[in-house]
Amino acid sequence: MYNVVLVEPEIPPNTGSIGRLCLATGSRLHLVEPLGFSLEDRALRRAGLDYWDQVDVTLWENLEVLHASAPRAKGARFFYLSTKATTAYWDVEFRRGDYFVFGRETRGLPESLLRQNASRCLRIPTEDATRSLNLATAAGIVLYEAVRQLHGR
């Protein structure tokens, strides 16, 4: 259905929760190395509950390798989530197969990547007092908006 990409995730419970979210929506989870933890991490598996072994997860050496292997001929598009973006996620019509790319919990995505893909950068609007949302929360917001669009209101 959709693809959630975590670039160099650092916090195991976030990744475990996002894995469970992917399973619930029939989406694939892509993890781009280096990871800040082991895939055997107890906190990762605890957050994913007994679902973790069922999650469709692919590990990538780097983002370039993932880009090169994505089925773009079938219309797959990459969207990069950032607090620095100007376009709100709800202003985009998502399509089956789209990729939602999230950066590290502490630093987000690299500035160079955001500049290169400025037309595909999205943000989740928040009040000024909030710097950013938890990674698992952000992934849930965007992924379920895409699911809602696919299945209608």
Backbone as a printed PyTorch tensor [residue, N CA C, xyz], in Angstrom:
tensor([[[  0.8260,  -1.1840,   0.0000],
         [  0.0000,   0.0000,   0.0000],
         [  0.8720,   1.2500,   0.0000]],

        [[  1.5270,   1.5510,   1.1330],
         [  2.4290,   2.6910,   1.2460],
         [  3.7580,   2.2350,   1.8100]],

        [[  4.7190,   3.1500,   1.8130],
         [  6.0580,   2.8610,   2.3110],
         [  6.4660,   3.9410,   3.3040]],

        [[  6.8950,   3.5100,   4.4840],
         [  7.4040,   4.4300,   5.4860],
         [  8.9000,   4.2070,   5.5700]],

        [[  9.6700,   5.2810,   5.4010],
         [ 11.1260,   5.2090,   5.4030],
         [ 11.6470,   5.9700,   6.6180]],

        [[ 12.4460,   5.2870,   7.4340],
         [ 13.0930,   5.9310,   8.5730],
         [ 14.5820,   6.0010,   8.2750]],

        [[ 15.0920,   7.2080,   8.1350],
         [ 16.5030,   7.4100,   7.8340],
         [ 17.2650,   7.5340,   9.1510]],

        [[ 18.1060,   6.5740,   9.4110],
         [ 18.9610,   6.5340,  10.5980],
         [ 18.1840,   6.7350,  11.8990]],

        [[ 17.1410,   5.9290,  12.1160],
         [ 16.3780,   6.0820,  13.3590],
         [ 17.2520,   5.8050,  14.5710]],

        [[ 16.9290,   6.5000,  15.6740],
         [ 17.7710,   6.4250,  16.8630],
         [ 17.0780,   5.7940,  18.0700]],

        [[ 15.7670,   5.8160,  18.1140],
         [ 15.0390,   5.4070,  19.3120],
         [ 14.2250,   4.1460,  19.0180]],

        [[ 14.6160,   3.0160,  19.5910],
         [ 13.9580,   1.7400,  19.2810],
         [ 12.4360,   1.7300,  19.4610]],

        [[ 11.8780,   2.2900,  20.5490],
         [ 10.4200,   2.2320,  20.6780],
         [  9.6740,   2.9660,  19.5620]],

        [[ 10.2490,   4.0430,  19.0330],
         [  9.6110,   4.7170,  17.9050],
         [  9.5390,   3.7820,  16.7010]],

        [[ 10.6390,   3.1310,  16.4030],
         [ 10.6680,   2.2270,  15.2550],
         [  9.7290,   1.0500,  15.4590]],

        [[  9.6790,   0.5180,  16.6770],
         [  8.7510,  -0.5810,  16.9710],
         [  7.3020,  -0.1580,  16.7790]],

        [[  6.9580,   1.0260,  17.2580],
         [  5.5890,   1.5350,  17.1000],
         [  5.2530,   1.7810,  15.6340]],

        [[  6.2080,   2.3030,  14.8860],
         [  5.9840,   2.5510,  13.4610],
         [  5.8530,   1.2280,  12.7120]],

        [[  6.6110,   0.2290,  13.1240],
         [  6.4600,  -1.1000,  12.5250],
         [  5.0540,  -1.6450,  12.7160]],

        [[  4.5260,  -1.4840,  13.9160],
         [  3.1530,  -1.9310,  14.1950],
         [  2.1620,  -1.1380,  13.3490]],

        [[  2.3870,   0.1540,  13.2060],
         [  1.5530,   1.0080,  12.3670],
         [  1.5760,   0.5230,  10.9070]],

        [[  2.7500,   0.1860,  10.4220],
         [  2.8750,  -0.3190,   9.0480],
         [  2.1010,  -1.6230,   8.8800]],

        [[  2.2150,  -2.5110,   9.8430],
         [  1.4830,  -3.7710,   9.7780],
         [ -0.0160,  -3.5030,   9.7420]],

        [[ -0.4900,  -2.5770,  10.5570],
         [ -1.9240,  -2.2690,  10.6340],
         [ -2.4690,  -1.6850,   9.3380]],

        [[ -1.6230,  -1.0500,   8.5490],
         [ -2.0700,  -0.4060,   7.3050],
         [ -1.6370,  -1.1730,   6.0530]],

        [[ -0.9680,  -2.2930,   6.2350],
         [ -0.4840,  -3.0480,   5.0750],
         [  0.6540,  -2.3550,   4.3590]],

        [[  1.3970,  -1.5520,   5.0830],
         [  2.5000,  -0.7860,   4.4940],
         [  3.8410,  -1.4470,   4.7850]],

        [[  4.8350,  -1.0610,   4.0290],
         [  6.1900,  -1.5790,   4.2120],
         [  7.0230,  -0.5650,   4.9750]],

        [[  7.8670,  -1.0530,   5.8790],
         [  8.7900,  -0.2250,   6.6400],
         [ 10.1830,  -0.3810,   6.0660]],

        [[ 10.8080,   0.7400,   5.7410],
         [ 12.1720,   0.7580,   5.2210],
         [ 13.0530,   1.4440,   6.2560]],

        [[ 14.1190,   0.7770,   6.6610],
         [ 15.0590,   1.3400,   7.6260],
         [ 16.3800,   1.5930,   6.9280]],

        [[ 16.8310,   2.8390,   6.9630],
         [ 18.0690,   3.2310,   6.3030],
         [ 19.1690,   3.3310,   7.3560]],

        [[ 20.2370,   2.5890,   7.1390],
         [ 21.3600,   2.5520,   8.0810],
         [ 22.1950,   3.8260,   8.0260]],

        [[ 22.9400,   4.0770,   9.0900],
         [ 23.0850,   3.2580,  10.2880],
         [ 21.9270,   3.4740,  11.2570]],

        [[ 21.5410,   2.4000,  11.9140],
         [ 20.5120,   2.4570,  12.9340],
         [ 21.1710,   2.7760,  14.2710]],

        [[ 20.4460,   3.4230,  15.1420],
         [ 20.9720,   3.7600,  16.4570],
         [ 20.7440,   2.6530,  17.4680]],

        [[ 20.4320,   1.4570,  16.9840],
         [ 20.1090,   0.3180,  17.8400],
         [ 20.1720,  -0.9560,  17.0040]],

        [[ 20.0600,  -2.0850,  17.6580],
         [ 20.0240,  -3.3860,  16.9930],
         [ 18.5710,  -3.7680,  16.7170]],

        [[ 18.3400,  -4.4960,  15.6470],
         [ 16.9900,  -4.9810,  15.3650],
         [ 16.5510,  -6.0370,  16.3810]],

        [[ 17.4640,  -6.4640,  17.1990],
         [ 17.1380,  -7.3980,  18.2800],
         [ 16.8740,  -6.6600,  19.5880]],

        [[ 16.9180,  -5.3460,  19.5790],
         [ 16.7360,  -4.5360,  20.7750],
         [ 15.4020,  -4.8590,  21.4450]],

        [[ 15.4470,  -5.0560,  22.7300],
         [ 14.2530,  -5.4220,  23.4900],
         [ 13.1880,  -4.3210,  23.4270]],

        [[ 13.5930,  -3.0650,  23.4950],
         [ 12.6400,  -1.9540,  23.4500],
         [ 11.9430,  -1.8760,  22.0900]],

        [[ 12.6590,  -2.1960,  21.0210],
         [ 12.0760,  -2.2190,  19.6870],
         [ 10.9770,  -3.2720,  19.6240]],

        [[ 11.2980,  -4.4570,  20.0660],
         [ 10.3360,  -5.5520,  20.0200],
         [  9.1780,  -5.3310,  20.9910]],

        [[  9.4550,  -4.7140,  22.1110],
         [  8.3890,  -4.4440,  23.0730],
         [  7.3720,  -3.4540,  22.4910]],

        [[  7.8490,  -2.4010,  21.8420],
         [  6.9470,  -1.4200,  21.2390],
         [  6.1690,  -2.0250,  20.0790]],

        [[  6.7950,  -2.9580,  19.3660],
         [  6.1260,  -3.6350,  18.2540],
         [  5.2470,  -4.7790,  18.7130]],

        [[  5.2700,  -5.0410,  20.0170],
         [  4.5410,  -6.1530,  20.6290],
         [  4.8460,  -7.4470,  19.8970]],

        [[  3.9010,  -8.3400,  19.8750],
         [  4.1440,  -9.6180,  19.2200],
         [  3.9580,  -9.5280,  17.7050]],

        [[  3.7860,  -8.3070,  17.2010],
         [  3.6060,  -8.0900,  15.7710],
         [  4.9240,  -7.9410,  15.0200]],

        [[  6.0050,  -7.6360,  15.7130],
         [  7.2400,  -7.2460,  15.0330],
         [  7.6770,  -8.2680,  13.9940]],

        [[  7.5370,  -9.5500,  14.2880],
         [  7.9710, -10.5780,  13.3390],
         [  7.1160, -10.6170,  12.0740]],

        [[  5.9570,  -9.9680,  12.0950],
         [  5.0730,  -9.9320,  10.9310],
         [  5.2500,  -8.6730,  10.0850]],

        [[  6.0140,  -7.7150,  10.5880],
         [  6.1990,  -6.4450,   9.8820],
         [  7.0270,  -6.6700,   8.6190]],

        [[  6.5720,  -6.0840,   7.5230],
         [  7.3080,  -6.1290,   6.2590],
         [  8.3730,  -5.0420,   6.3260]],

        [[  9.5770,  -5.4240,   6.7330],
         [ 10.6490,  -4.4590,   6.9530],
         [ 11.8440,  -4.7800,   6.0600]],

        [[ 12.4020,  -3.7420,   5.4580],
         [ 13.5780,  -3.8890,   4.6150],
         [ 14.6560,  -2.9500,   5.1440]],

        [[ 15.8540,  -3.4570,   5.2380],
         [ 17.0050,  -2.6880,   5.7110],
         [ 17.8200,  -2.2420,   4.5050]],

        [[ 18.1840,  -0.9530,   4.4810],
         [ 18.9340,  -0.3880,   3.3540],
         [ 20.2540,   0.1820,   3.8400]],

        [[ 21.2720,   0.0170,   3.0190],
         [ 22.6090,   0.5360,   3.3300],
         [ 22.6130,   2.0620,   3.4010]],

        [[ 21.8760,   2.6850,   2.4820],
         [ 21.7520,   4.1420,   2.4740],
         [ 20.5320,   4.5210,   1.6430]],

        [[ 20.1810,   5.7760,   1.6730],
         [ 18.9820,   6.2530,   0.9800],
         [ 19.1370,   6.1620,  -0.5370]],

        [[ 20.3450,   6.3360,  -1.0370],
         [ 20.5730,   6.2610,  -2.4830],
         [ 20.2400,   4.8720,  -3.0260]],

        [[ 20.5830,   3.8360,  -2.2950],
         [ 20.2830,   2.4650,  -2.7280],
         [ 18.7670,   2.2530,  -2.7480]],

        [[ 18.0750,   2.7570,  -1.7450],
         [ 16.6110,   2.6530,  -1.7290],
         [ 16.0130,   3.3990,  -2.9160]],

        [[ 16.4530,   4.6320,  -3.1610],
         [ 15.9500,   5.4000,  -4.3080],
         [ 16.1340,   4.6210,  -5.6120]],

        [[ 17.3050,   4.0470,  -5.7840],
         [ 17.6210,   3.3310,  -7.0290],
         [ 16.7480,   2.1040,  -7.2310]],

        [[ 16.2840,   1.4940,  -6.1480],
         [ 15.5010,   0.2700,  -6.2960],
         [ 13.9960,   0.4950,  -6.2210]],

        [[ 13.5540,   1.7260,  -6.0150],
         [ 12.1210,   2.0190,  -5.9240],
         [ 11.4650,   1.9060,  -7.2940]],

        [[ 10.2640,   1.3880,  -7.3390],
         [  9.5610,   1.1930,  -8.6230],
         [  8.9540,   2.4880,  -9.1660]],

        [[  9.8060,   3.4130,  -9.5840],
         [  9.3150,   4.7160, -10.0640],
         [  8.5110,   4.5970, -11.3510]],

        [[  8.7810,   3.5520, -12.1270],
         [  8.0270,   3.3670, -13.3640],
         [  6.5450,   3.1580, -13.0560]],

        [[  6.2390,   2.6820, -11.8770],
         [  4.8440,   2.4690, -11.4750],
         [  4.2830,   3.6940, -10.7590]],

        [[  5.0080,   4.7990, -10.7980],
         [  4.5090,   6.0380, -10.2250],
         [  4.8340,   6.2690,  -8.7680]],

        [[  5.7340,   5.4920,  -8.1910],
         [  6.0990,   5.6960,  -6.7880],
         [  6.7480,   7.0670,  -6.6220]],

        [[  6.3130,   7.7760,  -5.5960],
         [  6.8520,   9.1040,  -5.3210],
         [  7.3960,   9.1350,  -3.9030]],

        [[  8.4290,   9.9360,  -3.7000],
         [  9.0190,  10.1100,  -2.3730],
         [  8.5940,  11.4610,  -1.8290]],

        [[  8.1200,  11.4670,  -0.5840],
         [  7.8000,  12.6940,   0.1270],
         [  8.6700,  12.7500,   1.3710]],

        [[  9.2400,  13.9090,   1.6290],
         [ 10.1870,  14.0960,   2.7280],
         [  9.5410,  14.9700,   3.7930]],

        [[  9.4010,  14.4390,   4.9930],
         [  8.7350,  15.1530,   6.0740],
         [  9.7510,  15.9560,   6.8570]],

        [[  9.4170,  17.2230,   7.0620],
         [ 10.3290,  18.1140,   7.7610],
         [  9.5740,  19.2740,   8.3820]],

        [[ 10.0120,  19.6920,   9.5390],
         [  9.4290,  20.8860,  10.1620],
         [  9.7840,  22.1360,   9.3610]],

        [[ 10.7600,  22.0360,   8.4810],
         [ 11.2120,  23.1830,   7.6840],
         [ 10.4360,  23.3560,   6.3800]],

        [[  9.6210,  22.3770,   6.0230],
         [  8.8600,  22.4390,   4.7740],
         [  7.7330,  23.4600,   4.8950]],

        [[  7.2330,  23.9080,   3.7510],
         [  6.1380,  24.8790,   3.7520],
         [  4.7970,  24.2610,   3.3550]],

        [[  4.8020,  23.1600,   2.6310],
         [  3.5650,  22.5150,   2.1920],
         [  3.0590,  21.5670,   3.2720]],

        [[  1.8010,  21.7060,   3.6310],
         [  1.1960,  20.8090,   4.6280],
         [  0.8930,  19.4590,   3.9950]],

        [[  1.0270,  18.4180,   4.7690],
         [  0.7960,  17.0620,   4.2650],
         [ -0.6240,  16.8950,   3.7190]],

        [[ -1.5890,  17.6150,   4.2490],
         [ -2.9700,  17.4420,   3.8050],
         [ -3.2500,  18.1160,   2.4660]],

        [[ -2.2730,  18.8480,   1.9490],
         [ -2.4300,  19.5010,   0.6480],
         [ -1.9810,  18.6290,  -0.5270]],

        [[ -1.6300,  17.4030,  -0.2550],
         [ -1.1400,  16.4910,  -1.2940],
         [ -2.1310,  15.3490,  -1.4830]],

        [[ -2.3420,  14.9640,  -2.7360],
         [ -3.1420,  13.7720,  -3.0250],
         [ -2.1740,  12.6010,  -3.1460]],

        [[ -2.1910,  11.7360,  -2.1420],
         [ -1.2800,  10.6010,  -2.1180],
         [ -1.7970,   9.4850,  -3.0140]],

        [[ -0.8470,   8.6500,  -3.4620],
         [ -1.1740,   7.5040,  -4.3110],
         [ -0.5740,   6.2490,  -3.7050]],

        [[ -1.2160,   5.1510,  -3.9830],
         [ -0.7020,   3.8580,  -3.5550],
         [  0.7540,   3.7240,  -4.0000]],

        [[  1.5980,   3.2520,  -3.0910],
         [  3.0070,   3.0720,  -3.4170],
         [  3.9070,   4.2310,  -3.0420]],

        [[  3.3270,   5.3520,  -2.6020],
         [  4.1460,   6.5030,  -2.2070],
         [  5.0450,   6.1570,  -1.0210]],

        [[  6.1490,   6.8720,  -0.9380],
         [  7.1260,   6.7100,   0.1400],
         [  7.1000,   7.9610,   1.0120]],

        [[  7.0030,   7.7640,   2.3280],
         [  7.0420,   8.8580,   3.2910],
         [  8.3430,   8.7360,   4.0640]],

        [[  9.2240,   9.7000,   3.8640],
         [ 10.5830,   9.6310,   4.4010],
         [ 10.7060,  10.5420,   5.6250]],

        [[ 11.1280,   9.9390,   6.7330],
         [ 11.3100,  10.6500,   7.9910],
         [ 12.7720,  10.5580,   8.4110]],

        [[ 13.2800,  11.6150,   9.0090],
         [ 14.6730,  11.6480,   9.4480],
         [ 14.8460,  11.2350,  10.8970]],

        [[ 16.0860,  11.3590,  11.3530],
         [ 16.4280,  11.0440,  12.7360],
         [ 15.5830,  11.8510,  13.7100]],

        [[ 15.3490,  11.2590,  14.8600],
         [ 14.5670,  11.9380,  15.8910],
         [ 15.2300,  13.2330,  16.3520]],

        [[ 16.5400,  13.2640,  16.4170],
         [ 17.2300,  14.4360,  16.9640],
         [ 17.6050,  15.4900,  15.9240]],

        [[ 17.6850,  15.1100,  14.6470],
         [ 18.1580,  16.0640,  13.6370],
         [ 17.2990,  16.1680,  12.3900]],

        [[ 16.3800,  15.2620,  12.2110],
         [ 15.5840,  15.2740,  10.9890],
         [ 16.3900,  14.8150,   9.7880]],

        [[ 15.9320,  15.2120,   8.6200],
         [ 16.6030,  14.8550,   7.3720],
         [ 17.6990,  15.8650,   7.0590]],

        [[ 18.7320,  15.4340,   6.3250],
         [ 19.8120,  16.3570,   5.9600],
         [ 19.2980,  17.5360,   5.1160]],

        [[ 19.8330,  18.7130,   5.3910],
         [ 19.4510,  19.9260,   4.6520],
         [ 19.6350,  19.7520,   3.1490]],

        [[ 20.7190,  19.1000,   2.7470],
         [ 20.9810,  18.9170,   1.3140],
         [ 19.8880,  18.0870,   0.6540]],

        [[ 19.3980,  17.0720,   1.3300],
         [ 18.3150,  16.2360,   0.8080],
         [ 17.0310,  17.0610,   0.6730]],

        [[ 16.7510,  17.8860,   1.6620],
         [ 15.5580,  18.7250,   1.6160],
         [ 15.6470,  19.7390,   0.4750]],

        [[ 16.8140,  20.3260,   0.2700],
         [ 16.9880,  21.2890,  -0.8310],
         [ 16.7940,  20.6080,  -2.1880]],

        [[ 17.3580,  19.4220,  -2.3470],
         [ 17.2610,  18.6950,  -3.6120],
         [ 15.8280,  18.2650,  -3.9290]],

        [[ 15.0050,  18.1430,  -2.9090],
         [ 13.6440,  17.6410,  -3.0850],
         [ 12.5940,  18.6270,  -2.5600]],

        [[ 12.8760,  19.8980,  -2.7010],
         [ 12.0250,  20.9360,  -2.1160],
         [ 10.5520,  20.8050,  -2.5110]],

        [[ 10.2710,  20.4030,  -3.7310],
         [  8.8820,  20.3020,  -4.1790],
         [  8.1520,  19.1070,  -3.5760]],

        [[  8.8990,  18.2140,  -2.9400],
         [  8.2990,  17.0170,  -2.3270],
         [  8.4550,  17.0150,  -0.8040]],

        [[  8.7490,  18.1690,  -0.2310],
         [  8.8820,  18.2700,   1.2280],
         [  7.5470,  18.6670,   1.8380]],

        [[  7.1730,  17.9650,   2.8910],
         [  5.8990,  18.2010,   3.5600],
         [  6.1230,  18.4220,   5.0430]],

        [[  5.1800,  19.1170,   5.6500],
         [  5.2480,  19.3400,   7.0900],
         [  3.9050,  19.0390,   7.7210]],

        [[  3.9450,  18.7410,   8.9950],
         [  2.7490,  18.6190,   9.8130],
         [  2.6800,  19.9220,  10.6120]],

        [[  1.7260,  20.7800,  10.2990],
         [  1.6590,  22.0560,  11.0110],
         [  1.4590,  21.8640,  12.5200]],

        [[  2.1710,  22.6490,  13.2950],
         [  2.0520,  22.6310,  14.7550],
         [  2.0570,  24.0750,  15.2520]],

        [[  1.6420,  24.2480,  16.4640],
         [  1.6980,  25.5670,  17.0830],
         [  3.1620,  25.9450,  17.2800]],

        [[  3.4400,  27.2200,  17.3380],
         [  4.8120,  27.7070,  17.4610],
         [  5.5390,  27.1920,  18.6920]],

        [[  4.8060,  26.8850,  19.7480],
         [  5.4350,  26.4370,  20.9900],
         [  6.0130,  25.0220,  20.8740]],

        [[  5.6330,  24.2940,  19.8290],
         [  6.0940,  22.9160,  19.6470],
         [  7.1100,  22.8540,  18.5280]],

        [[  8.3150,  22.4220,  18.8400],
         [  9.3740,  22.3100,  17.8430],
         [  9.0770,  21.2000,  16.8350]],

        [[  8.6310,  20.0490,  17.3590],
         [  8.3500,  18.9150,  16.4880],
         [  7.5050,  17.8950,  17.2420]],

        [[  7.0080,  16.9230,  16.5090],
         [  6.2280,  15.8300,  17.0930],
         [  7.1070,  14.5940,  17.2500]],

        [[  6.6600,  13.6770,  18.0820],
         [  7.3170,  12.3810,  18.1930],
         [  7.2860,  11.6990,  16.8240]],

        [[  8.3480,  11.0070,  16.4770],
         [  8.4670,  10.3740,  15.1680],
         [  7.3210,   9.4000,  14.8860]],

        [[  6.9740,   8.5680,  15.8440],
         [  5.8920,   7.5990,  15.6390],
         [  4.5520,   8.3130,  15.4470]],

        [[  4.3310,   9.3900,  16.1760],
         [  3.1020,  10.1720,  16.0160],
         [  3.0500,  10.7860,  14.6220]],

        [[  4.1550,  11.3830,  14.1950],
         [  4.2110,  12.0100,  12.8700],
         [  3.9560,  10.9820,  11.7650]],

        [[  4.5760,   9.8320,  11.8710],
         [  4.3700,   8.7830,  10.8600],
         [  2.9060,   8.3600,  10.8300]],

        [[  2.2830,   8.2340,  11.9910],
         [  0.8750,   7.8520,  12.0540],
         [ -0.0410,   8.8830,  11.4130]],

        [[  0.2310,  10.1340,  11.6600],
         [ -0.5900,  11.2090,  11.0980],
         [ -0.5600,  11.1580,   9.5740]],

        [[  0.6200,  11.1110,   9.0070],
         [  0.7630,  11.1430,   7.5500],
         [  0.2570,   9.8490,   6.9090]],

        [[  0.6110,   8.7250,   7.4990],
         [  0.2020,   7.4440,   6.9140],
         [ -1.3140,   7.2890,   6.9260]],

        [[ -1.9600,   7.6600,   8.0070],
         [ -3.4100,   7.5040,   8.0430],
         [ -4.1310,   8.5350,   7.1850]],

        [[ -3.5390,   9.6860,   6.9170],
         [ -4.1240,  10.6000,   5.9380],
         [ -4.0810,   9.9540,   4.5540]],

        [[ -2.9740,   9.3100,   4.2350],
         [ -2.8700,   8.6230,   2.9360],
         [ -3.8910,   7.4870,   2.8410]],

        [[ -4.0410,   6.7210,   3.9120],
         [ -5.0270,   5.6310,   3.9400],
         [ -6.4330,   6.2000,   3.7810]],

        [[ -6.7300,   7.2990,   4.4750],
         [ -8.0390,   7.9190,   4.3760],
         [ -8.3280,   8.3390,   2.9300]],

        [[ -7.3370,   8.9340,   2.2810],
         [ -7.5200,   9.3560,   0.8940],
         [ -7.7680,   8.1630,  -0.0160]],

        [[ -7.0440,   7.1040,   0.1990],
         [ -7.1710,   5.9140,  -0.6480],
         [ -8.5480,   5.2600,  -0.5080]],

        [[ -9.0470,   5.2260,   0.7050],
         [-10.3150,   4.5400,   0.9610],
         [-11.5040,   5.4780,   1.0540]],

        [[-11.2760,   6.7800,   0.8520],
         [-12.3540,   7.7490,   0.9200],
         [-12.7100,   8.1060,   2.3420]],

        [[-13.5950,   9.0210,   2.4910],
         [-13.9980,   9.5040,   3.8240],
         [-14.8420,   8.5200,   4.4680]]])
